[in-house]
Amino acid sequence: MRREQGVRVAAVALAGVLLTCCGSGAGSGAGSGTTAGAGGTATRTGTATATPTPGAPTGVKTPIEAVTVTDGGLTVGVQALGGGCRRLSLQAAESATEVRLTLTTTRPPGICPPYVTLVEVTTTLHAPLGRRTLVDATTGRPIQPRTR
């Protein structure tokens, strides 16, 4: 029951962030792919949207409350409020001991439909999660994964 209340509070807070983002005209689409990070850390990006907009400003980092791990530990997913023009992307920076997840909300400039819906965004890891710790890169807090 307390967890459900916490999720509701987080959803309301996220809705406020998304509405603020939508009203500011900042942000744009985020792409997907793989890049190498500093110190030998690999980064993979998943996104719930299509084509990225070149030269787009960065989005708003959103705290992650819950993570679902599927496909034998290779796929990591989060649910967050999206909709309208808002695009959600999930990046995973992997190391031997942890996977740091960053959830980013962006939107293109212009007028957006004023609706919000629950969207699942996933990313695929280079190796199964196994015993590695999931960490919210925005808050630095560990995340307890749920499996399906």
N, C-alpha and C positions, 0 to 999 in steps of 0.2 A: 504494500500500500504506500509506504513512504517512497519507494522507488518510482511508482507511478506518478506521485505528486512531484517528485524531482524531475521526471521526464516532462510533465506538463509545464512546470516552471521554465525548464530549459527551452521547450517549444515556444512558449510565449516570448521569452527573451530573444530567441533566434528570429521570431517573426518581427520583433522590433528592429533588429539589426538588418534584416532583409528589407524591411520597408524604408529604413534610413538609406540603405545602399541604393534602392530603386529610385528614391526621390533625389539623390544627389547627382545622378547621371554619371557616376564614376564606374569604371570597370568595363569588362568585356568578356568574351568567351575565353575558355581555357582549353588547351589541347591535351592530347594524350601521347605518351611515348616514354622513352627511357633515356635518362641522362646519368652521367657519372658525377657523384658529389665529391666533396672534399674528403680526404683521408680514406680513400678506398671505399666509400659508402656508395652503393648503387641506389638510384632513385627511379621509381616507376610511377607514372601518373595515369589515373583512370578518370573518366569524365562522363557525366550524364548528358552531354550535349554533343552537337555535331562539330562543324568546322570552326577553328579558332579565328579570331580577328587579329591580323598581324599588327604589332606595335601597340597592343592594348595595355592600358594601365593595370597594375596588380589589383587583386580583389581583397575582400574582407576575410580575415582568418576567423574561423568559427570553432569554438570548443566542441569536442566530440564526447558524447555521453556513453554511447554503446556501440560495439562493433560485433558484426557477425562474421565468422570464419567458415568458409565452405570449400568444397572441391579438394578435400584432403589437406587443408591448410594453405592452399595456394591463392585463394580468393578472399579478400577482406572487403567488407561492405559496411557502410553506415547509412542511416536514414536521417534525413534533415528536411527542413521546410524549403521548398523551391517553388517554381511556377512563374507565370508571367514571362519576363525576359531573363530572370535570374538563372544563372548556370552554376552548378556545383561541380567541383573537381576534388578528387581525393588523391593525394600524393603519398607515397611510401618510401622513406629513406631507410634502407636495410643495412644492418651490420650483423656480425656474428652473434651478438647478444640481445639486440633489440630491433624493433621496427617502429620508426617514428612516423606517425600519420599526421598529415595536415589537410584539413578540410577548408576549401576556399570558395567563397561565393562572389561571383562577378556578374556584371550585366552590361550590355551595350548601351550607348547613349540613345536617348529618344524616349518615346512614350511606350509604356508597358501595360499589359492587361493587369488589373489589380486583383489577382487571385494568388493564393498560396496553397500548396498541396504537399503531402509527404512524398519525398522522392528517395529512392535508394541509389546510391552511387558506389561503385566497386572499383577495385584495382587488383591486379594480379601480381603476386610476389615472384621474385626470381627463384626462390626456394620455399618449401613449405614452412609455415610459422614455427612448428615444433615447439621447443622450450623457450624460444625467444619471447621477450616481454614486449607487449604493445604499449606505446607511449603516445599521448597527445602532444604533438610538437608545439602547439599553441600555448598550452597551460603547463607542460612538463609533467603532468600527472600520468601514472600508469592506467591502462584501460583493461578491464577484465573482459576477455573475448567470450562470445556466445557461439556455440557451434550448431549447425543445422544438419 
